[in-house]
Amino acid sequence: MKKMLLFMVFFTLVLSLRAQELPLGSASETVIIIDPGHGGRDFGAITSVAVDGTNVILREKEINLQIANRLVTILQADHNEWRVLMTRTEDQYLTLEERSTLIMKDDREAIRISLHQNASTITKTRGFTVYYSDWNSKPLADRIAQELTNTVGSVIQARGVKQYDFPHGNESARNTIMIECGFLSNEYEALLLADEEIQLKIATGIAQGIEEYLKIEV
């Protein structure tokens, strides 16, 4: 139920962001919107893991933002011609209304990527999954999944590329992707997801997937 609600919130939100944080550019500009899921009092998934004999609390909202910041750094460093935006840059709670204030008002086709961590009552479940909004978005999802497999697949296995039947009429949105980077409910994988090196590999894979997609599409 938690993940079902999460899907509904994300794909309602990811097309729309607060106007004051998203200045509009030219119609030909490549725009990439990164959405670190959760924030503030919305922790997302939470787990406790043992690190050197000490229990450490890992919160999804924090890992989402850490990976997002690494991804944005890579994208801006490699492609300063792209406009890279974030829905939040700190531990900030955004209501559905706040995230839904602005639907992009020009004709740009932004790439919209939301970052999340998964959870399951079956603690052995692990791996990353890439979800896409419609068949027009699948090529982007495929590219990202392939590059993630290349960079991090040796430690976090791929669970596939999947479509979700989105509510609220957003099925036609191109280039709308959500990535569940792994399972915090799996202690081994949770430790990986909190590791800076693994986070960098995840961010690198996503960035390379975007780059490879744009080489073909643009």
C-alpha positions in Angstrom: 0.0 0.0 0.0 2.9 2.4 0.8 4.4 2.0 -2.6 1.1 2.2 -4.4 0.5 5.6 -2.7 4.0 6.6 -3.5 3.6 5.9 -7.2 0.3 7.9 -7.3 2.0 10.8 -5.6 5.1 10.8 -7.7 3.5 10.6 -11.1 1.0 13.3 -10.1 3.9 15.5 -8.8 6.8 14.9 -11.0 5.3 16.9 -13.9 4.8 20.0 -11.7 7.0 22.0 -9.4 6.9 25.2 -7.5 7.1 28.1 -10.0 9.6 30.2 -8.0 12.2 27.3 -8.2 11.8 26.5 -11.9 12.6 29.5 -14.1 11.6 28.8 -17.7 14.1 28.8 -20.5 14.0 28.5 -24.2 11.9 25.9 -25.9 15.0 24.3 -27.4 16.8 23.9 -24.1 17.4 20.5 -22.6 15.8 20.4 -19.2 16.3 17.7 -16.6 14.3 17.7 -13.4 15.5 15.6 -10.5 13.0 14.7 -7.8 14.5 13.3 -4.5 11.5 11.6 -3.0 10.1 12.4 0.4 11.7 15.0 2.7 11.1 16.8 6.0 8.6 14.9 8.2 8.0 12.4 5.4 10.9 10.0 6.0 10.0 7.4 3.4 11.3 3.9 4.2 13.4 3.6 7.4 15.7 0.9 8.5 18.3 0.2 11.3 21.6 -1.5 10.4 24.6 -2.5 12.3 27.8 -0.6 11.5 30.9 -1.6 13.5 28.6 -2.8 16.3 26.5 0.3 16.4 22.9 0.6 15.1 22.6 3.3 12.5 19.2 4.6 11.3 18.9 5.0 7.5 16.1 7.2 6.2 15.0 7.0 2.6 14.6 10.8 2.3 18.3 11.4 3.1 19.6 8.7 0.7 17.3 10.0 -2.1 18.8 13.5 -1.6 22.4 12.3 -1.4 22.1 10.4 -4.7 20.2 13.3 -6.3 23.0 15.8 -5.3 25.6 13.5 -6.8 23.6 13.1 -10.0 23.1 16.9 -10.4 26.8 17.5 -9.8 27.7 15.0 -12.6 25.1 16.4 -15.0 26.2 20.0 -14.5 29.8 19.2 -14.7 29.5 17.2 -18.0 26.8 19.2 -19.7 26.7 22.9 -18.7 24.4 23.4 -21.7 21.6 21.5 -19.9 19.3 23.1 -17.4 19.3 20.8 -14.3 16.7 21.5 -11.7 15.7 19.8 -8.4 12.3 19.7 -6.6 14.2 20.1 -3.3 17.8 20.7 -2.4 17.5 20.2 1.4 15.6 18.2 4.0 12.3 19.9 3.1 8.7 18.6 3.3 6.6 19.5 0.3 2.9 18.9 0.3 1.1 17.5 -2.8 -0.3 21.0 -3.5 3.2 22.7 -3.2 4.7 20.2 -5.7 1.7 20.5 -8.0 1.6 24.3 -8.2 3.3 24.6 -11.6 2.8 22.5 -14.7 5.4 23.4 -17.2 4.0 26.2 -19.2 6.1 26.1 -22.4 6.7 23.4 -25.0 9.9 22.0 -23.6 10.0 18.2 -23.1 11.8 17.9 -19.9 13.3 14.7 -18.6 11.8 14.1 -15.1 13.4 11.5 -12.8 12.3 10.7 -9.3 14.7 8.9 -7.0 13.5 6.5 -4.3 14.5 3.5 -2.2 12.3 0.4 -2.0 11.1 -1.7 1.0 9.5 -5.1 1.4 8.3 -7.3 4.2 10.4 -10.0 2.6 13.9 -9.0 3.8 15.7 -11.0 1.2 14.2 -8.9 -1.7 16.7 -6.7 -3.4 17.6 -5.0 -6.6 16.8 -1.8 -8.5 13.8 -1.2 -10.7 13.2 1.6 -13.3 9.6 2.6 -13.9 8.4 4.6 -16.9 5.3 6.6 -17.6 4.3 5.4 -21.1 5.8 3.7 -24.1 7.4 7.0 -25.3 9.3 7.0 -22.0 10.5 3.4 -22.2 13.6 4.1 -24.3 14.9 6.4 -21.6 14.1 3.8 -18.9 15.9 1.2 -20.9 19.0 3.3 -21.3 19.1 4.2 -17.6 18.6 0.5 -16.6 21.4 -0.6 -18.9 23.8 2.0 -17.6 22.9 1.3 -14.0 23.6 -2.4 -14.7 27.0 -1.4 -16.0 28.0 0.8 -13.1 26.3 -0.9 -10.1 24.8 -4.2 -11.3 27.6 -6.3 -9.8 26.4 -5.4 -6.3 22.7 -4.3 -6.8 21.0 -6.5 -9.3 18.5 -5.3 -11.9 14.9 -6.2 -11.3 13.8 -4.9 -14.7 12.1 -2.0 -16.5 8.4 -1.8 -15.8 5.5 0.4 -16.7 3.0 1.6 -14.2 -0.6 2.5 -14.9 -0.6 6.1 -13.7 -3.6 7.8 -12.3 -4.9 11.3 -13.0 -4.3 11.3 -16.8 -0.5 11.6 -16.7 0.0 8.6 -18.9 0.9 10.7 -21.9 3.9 12.4 -20.2 7.1 11.7 -22.0 10.4 11.0 -20.3 8.9 10.5 -16.8 10.9 8.0 -14.9 11.0 6.7 -11.3 14.0 4.7 -10.1 13.8 2.5 -7.0 17.6 2.2 -6.4 17.4 -0.7 -4.1 15.8 -2.1 -0.9 16.4 -0.5 2.5 14.6 -3.5 4.0 17.5 -5.7 2.9 20.3 -5.0 5.4 23.1 -5.8 2.9 21.6 -3.6 0.3 20.8 -0.8 2.7 24.5 -0.6 3.6 25.3 -0.4 0.0 22.8 2.4 -0.7 24.2 4.5 2.2 27.8 4.1 0.9 29.2 7.1 -0.9 31.0 5.1 -3.6 27.9 3.1 -4.4 25.8 6.3 -4.5 28.3 7.8 -7.0 28.0 4.7 -9.1 24.2 4.9 -9.1 24.3 8.6 -10.0 26.9 7.9 -12.7 24.7 5.2 -14.2 21.7 7.4 -14.3 23.7 10.3 -15.9 25.1 8.0 -18.5 21.7 6.7 -19.3 20.4 10.2 -19.8 23.3 11.1 -22.0 23.0 8.0 -24.2 19.3 8.6 -24.6 19.8 12.2 -25.6 22.4 11.2 -28.2 19.7 9.3 -30.1 16.7 11.5 -29.3 18.0 15.0 -29.8 
